[in-house]
Amino acid sequence: MPMFQQKSFQAKQSGPHFFETTGPHAPKWYVVDANDQVVGRLATVLARVVTGKHKPTYTKHADTGDFIIVLNAEKVVFTRNKWEGKLYRDHTGYVGGLKTKTAREMLQRHPEEILRLAVWGMTNKSSLARHQMKKLKIYTGSEHPHSAQGPQSLPAGAIRRSVLSRTKKQAS
């Protein structure tokens, strides 16, 4: 009697999108509160969800990730002395055009860029990754304009244990 092998799932790009817009593999919307979360630990969770690595249907060449809404981006924390020691560099393109800002200056001017750059550093640098980064919606404050999409809280399987324990301590 011959043995039959089970076929593995291959995600497909449908239409002009990199992801399926309807059906069982359509992206879901999740909401995360960044209040008192460590930037690097939260960014690893966000990068996994945005790229789709938290799903069993993950395919490297297609966008299988979900949309994620991050609230209270101005309330993230760094460990140790990274507020003064971590530097964000940007170049204007001109000679001598290197601009350097500390993490504290970034928090005052553009608090959502701290998380966006941390997540971008954890993705592949490709056109697919640039498209996936558009699924990351970061807001200062606790309000967002995506209530029509019906966002849910992030499932416990997608969250690292250290981030999950920190959120449980905040809830109690």
Buried (B, 14 or more C-beta within 10 A) or exposed (E): EEEEEEEEEEBEBBEEEBBBEEEEBEBBBBBBBBBEBBBBBBBBBBBBBBBBEBBEBBBEEBBBBBBBBBBBBBBBEBEEEBBEEBEBEEEEEEEEEEEEBBBEBBBEEBBBBBBBBBBBEBBEEEEBBEBBBEBBBBBBEEEBEEEEBEBEEBEEEBBEEEBBEBBEEEEE
